[in-house]
Amino acid sequence: MKQLAAPTTVLAERLLLGASLDNVFFAEILFDALPDVVFFVKDKQARYLLANRTLVTRCGLVDKAALLGRTVSDIFPPSFGTNYLEQDLRVLNTGIDIHDQLELHLYPNRAPGWCVTHKIVLRDRDGGIAGMAGISRDLAMPDKNHPVYKRVAAAARFIHDHYDQQLQISDLAQIADLSVSQLERYFHKIFFLNPRQMIIKTRLDAASVKLAGDDNITEIAVACGYHDHSAFTRQFKATVGMTPRAYRLLLRSR
Protein backbone atom coordinates (compact mmCIF):
# COMPACT_ATOMS: atom_id res chain seq x y z
CA MET A 1 0.00 0.00 0.00
CA LYS A 2 2.89 2.31 0.77
CA GLN A 3 4.10 2.13 -2.81
CA LEU A 4 0.86 3.74 -4.06
CA ALA A 5 1.17 6.99 -2.10
CA ALA A 6 3.56 8.86 -4.38
CA PRO A 7 1.95 7.80 -7.71
CA THR A 8 -1.46 8.75 -6.32
CA THR A 9 -0.20 12.22 -5.49
CA VAL A 10 1.38 12.65 -8.91
CA LEU A 11 -1.86 11.54 -10.59
CA ALA A 12 -3.90 13.99 -8.53
CA GLU A 13 -1.61 16.90 -9.30
CA ARG A 14 -1.35 16.11 -13.03
CA LEU A 15 -5.13 15.94 -13.34
CA LEU A 16 -5.32 19.52 -12.07
CA LEU A 17 -2.42 21.04 -13.98
CA GLY A 18 -3.74 23.38 -16.64
CA ALA A 19 -7.30 22.44 -15.77
CA SER A 20 -10.26 24.43 -16.98
CA LEU A 21 -13.83 24.44 -15.79
CA ASP A 22 -14.73 22.58 -18.99
CA ASN A 23 -12.62 19.49 -18.35
CA VAL A 24 -12.16 19.05 -14.62
CA PHE A 25 -15.47 17.40 -13.78
CA PHE A 26 -14.43 13.98 -15.10
CA ALA A 27 -12.05 13.71 -12.13
CA GLU A 28 -14.81 13.34 -9.52
CA ILE A 29 -15.20 9.59 -9.99
CA LEU A 30 -11.43 9.07 -9.81
CA PHE A 31 -11.10 11.03 -6.59
CA ASP A 32 -14.02 9.14 -5.04
CA ALA A 33 -11.68 6.14 -4.99
CA LEU A 34 -8.99 7.90 -2.91
CA PRO A 35 -9.77 7.82 0.83
CA ASP A 36 -6.62 9.79 1.73
CA VAL A 37 -7.34 12.70 -0.65
CA VAL A 38 -9.98 15.42 -0.36
CA PHE A 39 -11.03 16.85 -3.74
CA PHE A 40 -13.38 19.69 -4.66
CA VAL A 41 -14.31 22.19 -7.36
CA LYS A 42 -15.81 25.59 -6.52
CA ASP A 43 -17.32 28.41 -8.53
CA LYS A 44 -16.25 32.09 -8.57
CA GLN A 45 -18.15 32.70 -5.33
CA ALA A 46 -16.27 29.82 -3.65
CA ARG A 47 -19.40 27.62 -3.61
CA TYR A 48 -18.97 23.88 -3.99
CA LEU A 49 -19.75 22.55 -7.47
CA LEU A 50 -18.52 19.04 -6.75
CA ALA A 51 -16.65 17.10 -4.09
CA ASN A 52 -15.42 13.58 -3.54
CA ARG A 53 -16.79 11.19 -0.93
CA THR A 54 -13.84 11.71 1.39
CA LEU A 55 -14.68 15.39 1.83
CA VAL A 56 -18.36 14.62 2.41
CA THR A 57 -17.47 12.06 5.10
CA ARG A 58 -15.01 14.35 6.86
CA CYS A 59 -17.56 17.14 6.96
CA GLY A 60 -19.88 14.74 8.81
CA LEU A 61 -22.47 14.86 6.02
CA VAL A 62 -24.55 12.08 4.49
CA ASP A 63 -24.25 12.87 0.78
CA LYS A 64 -22.71 15.29 -1.70
CA ALA A 65 -25.92 17.24 -2.17
CA ALA A 66 -25.45 18.69 1.31
CA LEU A 67 -22.28 20.44 0.10
CA LEU A 68 -23.29 21.71 -3.33
CA GLY A 69 -24.01 25.43 -3.60
CA ARG A 70 -22.58 26.15 -0.16
CA THR A 71 -19.28 27.67 0.95
CA VAL A 72 -16.88 26.44 3.61
CA SER A 73 -18.30 29.01 6.04
CA ASP A 74 -21.67 27.25 5.71
CA ILE A 75 -20.13 23.83 6.41
CA PHE A 76 -17.33 24.27 8.92
CA PRO A 77 -17.41 25.83 12.41
CA PRO A 78 -16.69 29.60 12.31
CA SER A 79 -13.21 29.11 13.77
CA PHE A 80 -12.27 27.11 10.65
CA GLY A 81 -14.75 28.28 8.03
CA THR A 82 -13.78 31.95 8.14
CA ASN A 83 -10.11 31.22 7.52
CA TYR A 84 -10.83 28.64 4.78
CA LEU A 85 -13.14 31.10 2.99
CA GLU A 86 -10.52 33.86 3.15
CA GLN A 87 -8.03 31.47 1.54
CA ASP A 88 -10.51 30.48 -1.20
CA LEU A 89 -11.36 34.09 -2.03
CA ARG A 90 -7.69 35.06 -2.10
CA VAL A 91 -7.06 32.43 -4.78
CA LEU A 92 -10.16 33.44 -6.77
CA ASN A 93 -9.49 37.18 -6.53
CA THR A 94 -5.75 37.12 -7.26
CA GLY A 95 -5.51 34.13 -9.60
CA ILE A 96 -2.51 32.91 -7.59
CA ASP A 97 -2.50 29.17 -6.89
CA ILE A 98 -1.56 27.58 -3.57
CA HIS A 99 0.82 24.61 -3.56
CA ASP A 100 2.23 22.43 -0.77
CA GLN A 101 0.39 24.26 2.00
CA LEU A 102 0.85 22.28 5.20
CA GLU A 103 -2.41 22.30 7.16
CA LEU A 104 -3.85 20.70 10.27
CA HIS A 105 -7.45 19.62 9.81
CA LEU A 106 -9.89 18.50 12.47
CA TYR A 107 -12.19 15.64 11.51
CA PRO A 108 -15.81 15.28 12.72
CA ASN A 109 -14.59 13.46 15.86
CA ARG A 110 -12.17 16.39 16.39
CA ALA A 111 -9.15 14.17 15.92
CA PRO A 112 -6.38 16.22 14.24
CA GLY A 113 -4.82 15.14 10.96
CA TRP A 114 -2.05 16.71 8.88
CA CYS A 115 -2.38 17.21 5.15
CA VAL A 116 -0.75 19.07 2.28
CA THR A 117 -3.13 21.25 0.26
CA HIS A 118 -3.09 22.50 -3.35
CA LYS A 119 -5.64 24.99 -4.71
CA ILE A 120 -5.57 26.09 -8.34
CA VAL A 121 -7.55 28.55 -10.43
CA LEU A 122 -9.86 27.21 -13.15
CA ARG A 123 -10.32 29.38 -16.22
CA ASP A 124 -12.97 29.68 -18.89
CA ARG A 125 -12.25 29.57 -22.64
CA ASP A 126 -11.46 33.30 -22.64
CA GLY A 127 -8.89 32.92 -19.86
CA GLY A 128 -11.02 34.49 -17.15
CA ILE A 129 -11.24 33.03 -13.67
CA ALA A 130 -14.23 30.68 -13.56
CA GLY A 131 -13.62 28.88 -10.28
CA MET A 132 -11.06 26.79 -8.48
CA ALA A 133 -10.17 23.17 -7.78
CA GLY A 134 -8.26 21.74 -4.86
CA ILE A 135 -6.89 18.64 -3.25
CA SER A 136 -5.71 17.98 0.30
CA ARG A 137 -3.57 14.87 0.68
CA ASP A 138 -3.15 13.18 4.05
CA LEU A 139 0.46 12.78 5.06
CA ALA A 140 1.60 9.21 4.52
CA MET A 141 3.83 7.14 6.77
CA PRO A 142 7.56 7.56 6.11
CA ASP A 143 9.22 5.24 3.61
CA LYS A 144 11.59 3.32 5.89
CA ASN A 145 12.83 1.19 2.99
CA HIS A 146 14.46 4.12 1.24
CA PRO A 147 18.27 3.60 1.12
CA VAL A 148 18.96 7.01 2.70
CA TYR A 149 16.24 6.67 5.36
CA LYS A 150 18.57 6.31 8.36
CA ARG A 151 20.56 9.43 7.49
CA VAL A 152 17.48 11.56 6.87
CA ALA A 153 15.76 10.11 9.94
CA ALA A 154 18.70 11.34 12.04
CA ALA A 155 17.93 14.89 10.91
CA ALA A 156 14.23 14.35 11.62
CA ARG A 157 15.04 13.10 15.13
CA PHE A 158 17.14 16.22 15.69
CA ILE A 159 14.12 18.34 14.77
CA HIS A 160 11.93 16.43 17.21
CA ASP A 161 14.50 16.75 19.99
CA HIS A 162 15.34 20.42 19.42
CA TYR A 163 12.19 22.03 17.99
CA ASP A 164 12.36 24.64 20.76
CA GLN A 165 15.58 26.00 19.26
CA GLN A 166 16.35 27.95 16.11
CA LEU A 167 17.07 25.27 13.49
CA GLN A 168 19.10 25.77 10.32
CA ILE A 169 18.62 23.56 7.27
CA SER A 170 22.39 23.57 6.73
CA ASP A 171 22.89 22.05 10.21
CA LEU A 172 20.32 19.35 9.46
CA ALA A 173 22.11 18.57 6.19
CA GLN A 174 25.37 18.18 8.08
CA ILE A 175 23.74 15.75 10.53
CA ALA A 176 22.51 13.66 7.60
CA ASP A 177 25.86 13.99 5.79
CA LEU A 178 24.07 15.35 2.74
CA SER A 179 24.05 18.61 0.81
CA VAL A 180 21.13 20.95 1.47
CA SER A 181 19.58 20.13 -1.91
CA GLN A 182 19.99 16.38 -1.30
CA LEU A 183 18.45 16.70 2.16
CA GLU A 184 15.42 18.56 0.83
CA ARG A 185 14.95 16.05 -2.01
CA TYR A 186 15.27 12.95 0.17
CA PHE A 187 13.24 14.47 2.98
CA HIS A 188 10.31 14.92 0.60
CA LYS A 189 10.69 11.41 -0.83
CA ILE A 190 10.74 9.80 2.61
CA PHE A 191 8.47 11.99 4.76
CA PHE A 192 6.40 13.72 2.02
CA LEU A 193 7.40 17.03 3.63
CA ASN A 194 10.36 19.32 3.15
CA PRO A 195 12.54 20.07 6.22
CA ARG A 196 10.88 23.44 6.90
CA GLN A 197 7.43 21.83 6.86
CA MET A 198 8.69 19.16 9.26
CA ILE A 199 9.90 21.86 11.66
CA ILE A 200 6.52 23.62 11.51
CA LYS A 201 4.63 20.37 11.99
CA THR A 202 6.77 19.30 14.96
CA ARG A 203 6.43 22.67 16.68
CA LEU A 204 2.69 22.86 16.17
CA ASP A 205 2.19 19.25 17.26
CA ALA A 206 3.90 20.17 20.53
CA ALA A 207 1.93 23.41 20.80
CA SER A 208 -1.36 21.58 20.26
CA VAL A 209 -0.60 19.31 23.21
CA LYS A 210 0.48 22.21 25.41
CA LEU A 211 -2.67 24.18 24.59
CA ALA A 212 -4.67 21.46 26.30
CA GLY A 213 -2.96 22.50 29.54
CA ASP A 214 -2.87 25.74 31.50
CA ASP A 215 0.37 27.39 30.32
CA ASN A 216 -0.16 30.86 28.92
CA ILE A 217 0.19 31.20 25.16
CA THR A 218 3.35 33.31 25.31
CA GLU A 219 5.09 30.59 27.34
CA ILE A 220 3.93 27.97 24.85
CA ALA A 221 5.25 30.06 21.94
CA VAL A 222 8.73 30.28 23.46
CA ALA A 223 8.71 26.59 24.44
CA CYS A 224 7.94 25.68 20.82
CA GLY A 225 10.74 27.72 19.24
CA TYR A 226 8.97 30.98 18.38
CA HIS A 227 10.45 34.39 19.14
CA ASP A 228 7.21 35.86 20.42
CA HIS A 229 3.47 35.41 20.83
CA SER A 230 2.57 37.15 17.54
CA ALA A 231 4.90 35.03 15.38
CA PHE A 232 3.47 31.88 16.97
CA THR A 233 -0.10 33.06 16.46
CA ARG A 234 0.50 33.91 12.79
CA GLN A 235 2.03 30.50 12.07
CA PHE A 236 -0.61 28.63 14.06
CA LYS A 237 -3.51 30.37 12.33
CA ALA A 238 -1.98 29.98 8.87
CA THR A 239 -1.52 26.25 9.40
CA VAL A 240 -4.34 25.20 11.72
CA GLY A 241 -6.95 27.69 10.55
CA MET A 242 -7.58 29.35 13.90
CA THR A 243 -5.66 31.18 16.60
CA PRO A 244 -4.07 29.28 19.49
CA ARG A 245 -6.64 30.79 21.85
CA ALA A 246 -9.54 29.61 19.66
CA TYR A 247 -7.97 26.15 19.43
CA ARG A 248 -7.69 25.99 23.22
CA LEU A 249 -11.36 26.90 23.57
CA LEU A 250 -12.25 24.20 21.04
CA LEU A 251 -10.33 21.60 23.04
CA ARG A 252 -12.08 22.63 26.23
CA SER A 253 -15.52 22.45 24.63
CA ARG A 254 -15.21 18.70 23.98
C-alpha positions as CSV (number, residue, x, y, z in Angstrom):
1,M,0.0,0.0,0.0
2,K,2.9,2.3,0.8
3,Q,4.1,2.1,-2.8
4,L,0.9,3.7,-4.1
5,A,1.2,7.0,-2.1
6,A,3.6,8.9,-4.4
7,P,1.9,7.8,-7.7
8,T,-1.5,8.7,-6.3
9,T,-0.2,12.2,-5.5
10,V,1.4,12.6,-8.9
11,L,-1.9,11.5,-10.6
12,A,-3.9,14.0,-8.5
13,E,-1.6,16.9,-9.3
14,R,-1.4,16.1,-13.0
15,L,-5.1,15.9,-13.3
16,L,-5.3,19.5,-12.1
17,L,-2.4,21.0,-14.0
18,G,-3.7,23.4,-16.6
19,A,-7.3,22.4,-15.8
20,S,-10.3,24.4,-17.0
21,L,-13.8,24.4,-15.8
22,D,-14.7,22.6,-19.0
23,N,-12.6,19.5,-18.4
24,V,-12.2,19.1,-14.6
25,F,-15.5,17.4,-13.8
26,F,-14.4,14.0,-15.1
27,A,-12.0,13.7,-12.1
28,E,-14.8,13.3,-9.5
29,I,-15.2,9.6,-10.0
30,L,-11.4,9.1,-9.8
31,F,-11.1,11.0,-6.6
32,D,-14.0,9.1,-5.0
33,A,-11.7,6.1,-5.0
34,L,-9.0,7.9,-2.9
35,P,-9.8,7.8,0.8
36,D,-6.6,9.8,1.7
37,V,-7.3,12.7,-0.6
38,V,-10.0,15.4,-0.4
39,F,-11.0,16.8,-3.7
40,F,-13.4,19.7,-4.7
41,V,-14.3,22.2,-7.4
42,K,-15.8,25.6,-6.5
43,D,-17.3,28.4,-8.5
44,K,-16.2,32.1,-8.6
45,Q,-18.1,32.7,-5.3
46,A,-16.3,29.8,-3.7
47,R,-19.4,27.6,-3.6
48,Y,-19.0,23.9,-4.0
49,L,-19.7,22.6,-7.5
50,L,-18.5,19.0,-6.7
51,A,-16.6,17.1,-4.1
52,N,-15.4,13.6,-3.5
53,R,-16.8,11.2,-0.9
54,T,-13.8,11.7,1.4
55,L,-14.7,15.4,1.8
56,V,-18.4,14.6,2.4
57,T,-17.5,12.1,5.1
58,R,-15.0,14.4,6.9
59,C,-17.6,17.1,7.0
60,G,-19.9,14.7,8.8
61,L,-22.5,14.9,6.0
62,V,-24.6,12.1,4.5
63,D,-24.2,12.9,0.8
64,K,-22.7,15.3,-1.7
65,A,-25.9,17.2,-2.2
66,A,-25.5,18.7,1.3
67,L,-22.3,20.4,0.1
68,L,-23.3,21.7,-3.3
69,G,-24.0,25.4,-3.6
70,R,-22.6,26.2,-0.2
71,T,-19.3,27.7,0.9
72,V,-16.9,26.4,3.6
73,S,-18.3,29.0,6.0
74,D,-21.7,27.2,5.7
75,I,-20.1,23.8,6.4
76,F,-17.3,24.3,8.9
77,P,-17.4,25.8,12.4
78,P,-16.7,29.6,12.3
79,S,-13.2,29.1,13.8
80,F,-12.3,27.1,10.7
81,G,-14.7,28.3,8.0
82,T,-13.8,32.0,8.1
83,N,-10.1,31.2,7.5
84,Y,-10.8,28.6,4.8
85,L,-13.1,31.1,3.0
86,E,-10.5,33.9,3.1
87,Q,-8.0,31.5,1.5
88,D,-10.5,30.5,-1.2
89,L,-11.4,34.1,-2.0
90,R,-7.7,35.1,-2.1
91,V,-7.1,32.4,-4.8
92,L,-10.2,33.4,-6.8
93,N,-9.5,37.2,-6.5
94,T,-5.7,37.1,-7.3
95,G,-5.5,34.1,-9.6
96,I,-2.5,32.9,-7.6
97,D,-2.5,29.2,-6.9
98,I,-1.6,27.6,-3.6
99,H,0.8,24.6,-3.6
100,D,2.2,22.4,-0.8
101,Q,0.4,24.3,2.0
102,L,0.8,22.3,5.2
103,E,-2.4,22.3,7.2
104,L,-3.8,20.7,10.3
105,H,-7.5,19.6,9.8
106,L,-9.9,18.5,12.5
107,Y,-12.2,15.6,11.5
108,P,-15.8,15.3,12.7
109,N,-14.6,13.5,15.9
110,R,-12.2,16.4,16.4
111,A,-9.2,14.2,15.9
112,P,-6.4,16.2,14.2
113,G,-4.8,15.1,11.0
114,W,-2.0,16.7,8.9
115,C,-2.4,17.2,5.2
116,V,-0.8,19.1,2.3
117,T,-3.1,21.3,0.3
118,H,-3.1,22.5,-3.3
119,K,-5.6,25.0,-4.7
120,I,-5.6,26.1,-8.3
121,V,-7.5,28.5,-10.4
122,L,-9.9,27.2,-13.1
123,R,-10.3,29.4,-16.2
124,D,-13.0,29.7,-18.9
125,R,-12.3,29.6,-22.6
126,D,-11.5,33.3,-22.6
127,G,-8.9,32.9,-19.9
128,G,-11.0,34.5,-17.2
129,I,-11.2,33.0,-13.7
130,A,-14.2,30.7,-13.6
131,G,-13.6,28.9,-10.3
132,M,-11.1,26.8,-8.5
133,A,-10.2,23.2,-7.8
134,G,-8.3,21.7,-4.9
135,I,-6.9,18.6,-3.2
136,S,-5.7,18.0,0.3
137,R,-3.6,14.9,0.7
138,D,-3.1,13.2,4.0
139,L,0.5,12.8,5.1
140,A,1.6,9.2,4.5
141,M,3.8,7.1,6.8
142,P,7.6,7.6,6.1
143,D,9.2,5.2,3.6
144,K,11.6,3.3,5.9
145,N,12.8,1.2,3.0
146,H,14.5,4.1,1.2
147,P,18.3,3.6,1.1
148,V,19.0,7.0,2.7
149,Y,16.2,6.7,5.4
150,K,18.6,6.3,8.4
151,R,20.6,9.4,7.5
152,V,17.5,11.6,6.9
153,A,15.8,10.1,9.9
154,A,18.7,11.3,12.0
155,A,17.9,14.9,10.9
156,A,14.2,14.3,11.6
157,R,15.0,13.1,15.1
158,F,17.1,16.2,15.7
159,I,14.1,18.3,14.8
160,H,11.9,16.4,17.2
161,D,14.5,16.7,20.0
162,H,15.3,20.4,19.4
163,Y,12.2,22.0,18.0
164,D,12.4,24.6,20.8
165,Q,15.6,26.0,19.3
166,Q,16.4,27.9,16.1
167,L,17.1,25.3,13.5
168,Q,19.1,25.8,10.3
169,I,18.6,23.6,7.3
170,S,22.4,23.6,6.7
171,D,22.9,22.0,10.2
172,L,20.3,19.4,9.5
173,A,22.1,18.6,6.2
174,Q,25.4,18.2,8.1
175,I,23.7,15.8,10.5
176,A,22.5,13.7,7.6
177,D,25.9,14.0,5.8
178,L,24.1,15.4,2.7
179,S,24.1,18.6,0.8
180,V,21.1,21.0,1.5
181,S,19.6,20.1,-1.9
182,Q,20.0,16.4,-1.3
183,L,18.5,16.7,2.2
184,E,15.4,18.6,0.8
185,R,15.0,16.1,-2.0
186,Y,15.3,12.9,0.2
187,F,13.2,14.5,3.0
188,H,10.3,14.9,0.6
189,K,10.7,11.4,-0.8
190,I,10.7,9.8,2.6
191,F,8.5,12.0,4.8
192,F,6.4,13.7,2.0
193,L,7.4,17.0,3.6
194,N,10.4,19.3,3.2
195,P,12.5,20.1,6.2
196,R,10.9,23.4,6.9
197,Q,7.4,21.8,6.9
198,M,8.7,19.2,9.3
199,I,9.9,21.9,11.7
200,I,6.5,23.6,11.5
201,K,4.6,20.4,12.0
202,T,6.8,19.3,15.0
203,R,6.4,22.7,16.7
204,L,2.7,22.9,16.2
205,D,2.2,19.3,17.3
206,A,3.9,20.2,20.5
207,A,1.9,23.4,20.8
208,S,-1.4,21.6,20.3
209,V,-0.6,19.3,23.2
210,K,0.5,22.2,25.4
211,L,-2.7,24.2,24.6
212,A,-4.7,21.5,26.3
213,G,-3.0,22.5,29.5
214,D,-2.9,25.7,31.5
215,D,0.4,27.4,30.3
216,N,-0.2,30.9,28.9
217,I,0.2,31.2,25.2
218,T,3.3,33.3,25.3
219,E,5.1,30.6,27.3
220,I,3.9,28.0,24.8
221,A,5.2,30.1,21.9
222,V,8.7,30.3,23.5
223,A,8.7,26.6,24.4
224,C,7.9,25.7,20.8
225,G,10.7,27.7,19.2
226,Y,9.0,31.0,18.4
227,H,10.5,34.4,19.1
228,D,7.2,35.9,20.4
229,H,3.5,35.4,20.8
230,S,2.6,37.1,17.5
231,A,4.9,35.0,15.4
232,F,3.5,31.9,17.0
233,T,-0.1,33.1,16.5
234,R,0.5,33.9,12.8
235,Q,2.0,30.5,12.1
236,F,-0.6,28.6,14.1
237,K,-3.5,30.4,12.3
238,A,-2.0,30.0,8.9
239,T,-1.5,26.2,9.4
240,V,-4.3,25.2,11.7
241,G,-6.9,27.7,10.6
242,M,-7.6,29.4,13.9
243,T,-5.7,31.2,16.6
244,P,-4.1,29.3,19.5
245,R,-6.6,30.8,21.8
246,A,-9.5,29.6,19.7
247,Y,-8.0,26.1,19.4
248,R,-7.7,26.0,23.2
249,L,-11.4,26.9,23.6
250,L,-12.3,24.2,21.0
251,L,-10.3,21.6,23.0
252,R,-12.1,22.6,26.2
253,S,-15.5,22.4,24.6
254,R,-15.2,18.7,24.0
